[in-house]
Amino acid sequence: MTANRLTKLENVIETNQRKFYQIGKALKAIRDERLFRDLLFDRFETYVKDRWDMARSQAYRLIEAANVIDNLSPIGDGNLPENESQTRILACFTKEDQRKIWRAFTSSGMALTAANIRKYAREGKTKPVKKPNSMIDIISASYKTAAMAMLEQIRWAQNDAWQSTSREAALFWLKVMKDKIGHEKRRP
């Protein structure tokens, strides 16, 4: 009786594990197209937490898993990772390295497990790409120095009760910078 119940429960788990790709693709579309705003959510992270009781990290892992599957699809539609944890190892590599590792792994004859993929990827000659922790990490040292100097000037002006530079002037120049950054961002 318990063996039959265990089999049924494991089938439920296996069936839903295989849906990680569809879930990741759907979450990616909702995020990229900002469809969460249709339900009056300001942020994607709030949407996944409130609507699906899913942590931000899990949502992004599923999106990355779908990206890995899309990348690997052209080289082996019939033999792809079966769950998100198997793709997680590959997600930290470049697309080209993901394909190389996957081709070599699938031809190795090792059992398809996350631990085996991890072991195989570590033994290979390719190195993971260090992804920045956030968009804040993607700035040059000179830009960071200039921004820190500007923040220091703002602190001085605040401590001086905005007598040397008015608050309105500071806000005006911040708007100019924001507009300039936004204009550069939209360029092709």
C-alpha positions as CSV (number, residue, x, y, z in Angstrom):
1,M,0.0,0.0,0.0
2,T,2.8,2.5,0.9
3,A,4.9,1.5,-2.1
4,N,1.9,2.3,-4.4
5,R,1.3,5.7,-2.7
6,L,5.0,6.5,-2.9
7,T,5.0,5.7,-6.6
8,K,2.0,8.0,-7.2
9,L,3.6,10.8,-5.2
10,E,6.9,10.5,-7.0
11,N,5.1,10.6,-10.3
12,V,3.5,13.9,-9.3
13,I,7.0,15.3,-8.4
14,E,8.5,14.0,-11.7
15,T,5.7,15.4,-13.8
16,N,5.9,18.8,-12.3
17,Q,9.7,18.9,-12.3
18,R,9.6,18.5,-16.1
19,K,7.4,21.6,-16.3
20,F,10.3,23.9,-15.1
21,Y,11.0,24.9,-18.7
22,Q,7.4,26.1,-19.4
23,I,7.2,27.9,-16.1
24,G,10.6,29.6,-16.7
25,K,9.5,30.7,-20.2
26,A,6.2,32.0,-18.9
27,L,7.9,33.9,-16.0
28,K,10.5,35.4,-18.5
29,A,7.7,36.7,-20.8
30,I,5.8,38.1,-17.8
31,R,8.9,39.9,-16.6
32,D,10.3,41.0,-20.0
33,E,6.9,42.3,-21.3
34,R,6.1,43.7,-17.8
35,L,2.7,41.9,-17.9
36,F,2.7,41.9,-14.1
37,R,1.6,45.5,-14.3
38,D,-1.7,44.4,-15.7
39,L,-2.4,43.0,-12.3
40,L,-1.3,46.3,-10.7
41,F,2.1,45.0,-9.4
42,D,4.9,47.6,-9.6
43,R,7.7,45.0,-9.5
44,F,8.1,41.5,-10.9
45,E,9.5,40.3,-7.6
46,T,6.4,41.4,-5.7
47,Y,4.2,39.7,-8.4
48,V,5.9,36.3,-8.1
49,K,5.8,36.5,-4.3
50,D,2.2,37.5,-3.9
51,R,0.7,35.7,-6.9
52,W,2.7,32.4,-6.8
53,D,4.3,32.4,-3.3
54,M,7.6,32.1,-5.0
55,A,10.9,33.7,-3.9
56,R,12.6,36.1,-6.3
57,S,15.6,33.8,-6.4
58,Q,13.5,30.8,-7.5
59,A,11.8,32.8,-10.2
60,Y,15.1,33.9,-11.6
61,R,16.5,30.4,-11.4
62,L,13.6,29.1,-13.5
63,I,14.1,31.8,-16.0
64,E,17.8,31.0,-16.3
65,A,16.9,27.3,-16.6
66,A,14.6,28.1,-19.5
67,N,17.4,30.1,-21.1
68,V,19.8,27.2,-20.7
69,I,17.3,24.8,-22.3
70,D,16.8,27.2,-25.2
71,N,20.5,27.4,-25.7
72,L,21.0,23.6,-25.6
73,S,17.9,22.8,-27.7
74,P,19.6,23.1,-31.1
75,I,22.2,20.5,-30.2
76,G,20.0,17.9,-28.6
77,D,16.2,18.2,-28.4
78,G,15.8,14.6,-27.2
79,N,18.5,14.8,-24.5
80,L,18.2,17.9,-22.3
81,P,18.4,18.5,-18.6
82,E,15.4,17.2,-16.8
83,N,15.1,19.7,-14.0
84,E,16.1,23.1,-12.9
85,S,18.9,21.9,-10.6
86,Q,20.6,20.3,-13.6
87,T,20.5,23.5,-15.6
88,R,21.7,25.6,-12.6
89,I,25.3,24.3,-13.0
90,L,25.4,25.2,-16.7
91,A,23.8,28.7,-16.2
92,C,27.1,30.1,-14.9
93,F,28.9,29.4,-18.2
94,T,28.8,31.2,-21.5
95,K,26.4,29.8,-24.1
96,E,29.2,28.3,-26.1
97,D,30.7,26.6,-23.0
98,Q,27.3,25.3,-22.0
99,R,27.0,23.6,-25.3
100,K,30.5,22.1,-25.1
101,I,30.0,20.9,-21.5
102,W,26.6,19.4,-22.4
103,R,27.9,17.6,-25.5
104,A,30.8,16.1,-23.7
105,F,28.7,15.2,-20.6
106,T,26.0,13.5,-22.7
107,S,28.6,11.5,-24.6
108,S,30.3,10.5,-21.3
109,G,27.7,7.9,-20.4
110,M,27.4,9.3,-16.8
111,A,24.0,9.2,-15.2
112,L,22.0,12.4,-15.7
113,T,22.1,14.0,-12.2
114,A,23.0,17.5,-11.1
115,A,25.9,16.1,-9.1
116,N,27.4,14.4,-12.1
117,I,26.9,17.5,-14.3
118,R,28.6,19.6,-11.6
119,K,31.5,17.1,-11.3
120,Y,31.9,17.0,-15.1
121,A,31.8,20.8,-15.4
122,R,34.5,21.2,-12.7
123,E,36.8,18.7,-14.4
124,G,36.5,20.4,-17.7
125,K,38.8,23.2,-18.8
126,T,36.1,25.8,-19.1
127,K,35.6,28.3,-16.2
128,P,32.3,29.8,-15.1
129,V,31.7,33.4,-16.1
130,K,31.5,35.6,-13.0
131,K,28.1,37.3,-13.3
132,P,27.7,40.6,-11.5
133,N,25.6,40.4,-8.3
134,S,23.5,43.3,-9.5
135,M,23.5,46.1,-12.0
136,I,25.4,48.2,-9.5
137,D,28.4,46.0,-10.1
138,I,28.5,46.9,-13.8
139,I,30.3,50.3,-13.6
140,S,33.7,51.5,-14.3
141,A,36.1,52.6,-11.5
142,S,36.1,56.2,-12.9
143,Y,32.3,56.4,-12.9
144,K,32.2,55.1,-9.4
145,T,34.8,57.7,-8.3
146,A,32.8,60.5,-10.0
147,A,29.5,59.3,-8.4
148,M,31.1,59.1,-4.9
149,A,32.5,62.7,-5.3
150,M,29.1,63.9,-6.4
151,L,27.5,62.2,-3.3
152,E,30.1,63.9,-1.1
153,Q,29.2,67.3,-2.6
154,I,25.5,66.6,-1.9
155,R,26.3,65.8,1.7
156,W,28.3,69.0,2.1
157,A,25.4,71.0,0.6
158,Q,23.0,69.3,3.0
159,N,25.2,70.0,6.0
160,D,25.5,73.6,4.8
161,A,21.7,73.8,4.8
162,W,21.8,74.3,1.0
163,Q,23.3,77.8,1.3
164,S,26.1,77.4,-1.2
165,T,24.1,75.3,-3.7
166,S,20.4,75.3,-3.6
167,R,18.4,72.1,-3.3
168,E,16.5,73.1,-6.4
169,A,19.8,73.5,-8.4
170,A,21.0,70.0,-7.2
171,L,17.7,68.5,-8.2
172,F,17.9,70.2,-11.6
173,W,21.3,68.8,-12.3
174,L,20.3,65.3,-11.1
175,K,17.4,65.5,-13.6
176,V,19.8,66.6,-16.4
177,M,22.0,63.5,-15.6
178,K,19.0,61.2,-15.5
179,D,17.7,62.5,-18.8
180,K,21.2,62.1,-20.4
181,I,21.6,58.6,-19.1
182,G,18.0,57.7,-20.3
183,H,18.8,59.3,-23.8
184,E,22.0,57.3,-24.1
185,K,20.2,54.1,-23.1
186,R,17.6,54.4,-25.9
187,R,20.2,54.8,-28.6
188,P,20.6,51.8,-31.0
